[in-house]
């Protein structure tokens, strides 16, 4: 009986201590959560700064390379080298255009187009036949073989 007397008055003290411990644990947990969130945010910001720095370095290198290329093109343009190359290309395209116009006038392009069309048509038919054959093969696999009546 003596035991019951000591435990009953001690029970509110224990609950009170437990309540305080839970409150403290909750506060510590909240602070730890806030600290974690802050750490996570700072880490993300640091990572972003590092990435931006890497991109800035890459962009600077690319810019320098483009600047050198632009300078080379400017020198070539000043010397007339680019104009000569452009004129050569233009003349080649003009000659190619004349050939195509002549072929179009003579009907040669239409003949070439017809041949290509026939080739495509044949290939499409072959592909279609393969698809039908494969599909029929799949259908035959699904259906059990039927015995003939005698």
C-alpha positions in Angstrom: 0.0 0.0 0.0 2.8 2.3 0.8 3.9 2.0 -2.8 0.6 3.3 -4.1 0.8 6.4 -2.0 4.2 7.4 -3.4 3.3 6.7 -7.0 0.1 8.7 -7.1 1.7 12.0 -6.1 4.7 11.3 -8.3 2.5 10.6 -11.3 1.6 14.3 -11.9 5.3 15.2 -11.6 6.3 12.5 -14.1 3.6 13.7 -16.5 4.7 17.2 -16.0 8.3 16.3 -16.7 7.3 14.2 -19.7 5.2 17.1 -21.1 8.1 19.5 -20.7 10.4 17.0 -22.3 8.0 16.6 -25.2 7.8 20.4 -25.6 11.5 20.7 -25.5 11.9 17.9 -28.0 9.3 19.6 -30.3 11.2 22.9 -30.0 14.5 21.2 -30.8 12.9 19.4 -33.7 11.4 22.6 -35.1 14.8 24.4 -34.7 16.5 21.4 -36.4 14.0 21.6 -39.2 14.5 25.3 -39.7 18.3 24.8 -39.6 18.0 22.1 -42.2 15.8 24.2 -44.5 18.3 27.1 -44.1 21.2 24.8 -44.9 19.4 23.3 -47.9 18.6 26.8 -49.2 22.2 27.9 -48.8 23.5 24.8 -50.5 21.2 25.4 -53.4 22.3 29.0 -53.7 25.9 27.9 -53.5 25.4 25.3 -56.2 23.7 27.9 -58.4 26.6 30.3 -58.0 29.0 27.5 -58.9 27.0 26.5 -61.9 26.7 30.2 -63.0 30.4 30.5 -62.6 31.0 27.5 -64.8 28.6 28.8 -67.4 30.2 32.2 -67.3 33.6 30.5 -68.0 32.2 28.5 -70.8 30.4 31.5 -72.3 33.6 33.6 -72.1 35.6 30.9 -73.9 32.9 30.6 -76.6 32.8 34.4 -76.9 36.6 34.5 -77.4 36.5 31.8 -80.0 33.6 33.6 -81.9 35.5 36.9 -81.6 38.6 35.3 -83.2 36.4 33.7 -86.0 34.7 37.0 -86.6 38.1 38.8 -86.9 39.3 36.2 -89.4 36.1 36.7 -91.5 36.5 40.4 -91.3 40.1 40.1 -92.6 38.9 37.8 -95.4 36.1 40.2 -96.3 38.5 43.1 -96.4 40.9 41.2 -98.7 38.1 40.3 -101.1 38.5 36.6 -100.5 34.9 36.1 -99.3 33.5 38.1 -102.2 35.4 35.8 -104.6 34.1 32.7 -102.9 30.6 34.0 -102.9 30.8 34.8 -106.6 32.1 31.3 -107.3 29.3 29.8 -105.4 26.7 32.0 -107.1 28.0 31.0 -110.5 27.9 27.3 -109.6 24.3 27.7 -108.4 23.4 29.6 -111.5 24.8 26.9 -113.7 23.0 24.2 -111.7 19.7 26.2 -112.0 20.2 26.4 -115.8 20.6 22.6 -116.0 17.5 22.0 -114.0 15.5 24.5 -116.1 16.7 22.7 -119.3 15.7 19.3 -117.8 12.3 20.7 -116.8 11.7 22.1 -120.3 12.7 18.8 -122.0 10.5 16.7 -119.6 13.5 14.9 -118.2 12.6 16.0 -114.7 9.1 14.7 -115.1 10.5 11.4 -116.3 12.8 11.2 -113.3 10.0 12.0 -110.9 7.8 9.3 -112.5 10.6 6.7 -112.1 11.1 7.7 -108.5 7.3 7.5 -107.9 7.1 4.0 -109.4 10.0 2.9 -107.2 8.3 4.3 -104.1 5.1 2.6 -105.1 6.7 -0.7 -105.5 8.5 -0.4 -102.2 5.3 0.6 -100.5 3.5 -2.5 -101.9 6.3 -4.8 -100.8 6.1 -3.3 -97.3 2.3 -3.7 -97.3 2.6 -7.3 -98.3 5.1 -7.9 -95.5 2.8 -6.4 -93.0 -0.2 -8.4 -94.2 1.8 -11.6 -94.2 3.1 -10.9 -90.7 -0.4 -10.1 -89.5 -1.9 -13.2 -91.1 1.0 -15.2 -89.5 0.1 -13.8 -86.1 -3.6 -14.6 -86.6 -2.7 -18.2 -87.5 -0.6 -18.6 -84.4 -3.6 -17.4 -82.3 -6.1 -19.8 -83.8 -5.7 -23.5 -83.1 -5.4 -25.7 -86.2 -8.7 -27.0 -87.4 -9.1 -30.6 -88.3 -10.9 -31.5 -91.6 -14.0 -33.6 -91.4 -13.9 -36.9 -93.1 
